[in-house]
């Protein structure tokens, strides 16, 4: 079975920030007080078996460390664009 790779649309924002800032997974793990394996799981595609969403305190630390470039919403597979409009319409129908 092929290893899962970071998602380009959401979680890769964290990997891109790390790459641009020259930070390693070990550095981020230390700063967040989590394991390196947790860092890898944060970068997996939302919905995959090993994807983890950081605890609220860790999300806040990520937000602060990245100067707001990575937000809690980056860790969820939220609809955008036309998919958001469709989801909003469906919610209205259910009410």
VENNOR-V671608 format. One line per field, one symbol per residue. burial: # if it has 16 or more other C-alpha atoms within 10 Angstrom, else .. Layout:
BEGIN
burial=???
END
This chain:
BEGIN
burial=.....#...######..#......#..##..#...#.#########....####...#####.......###.##....................
END
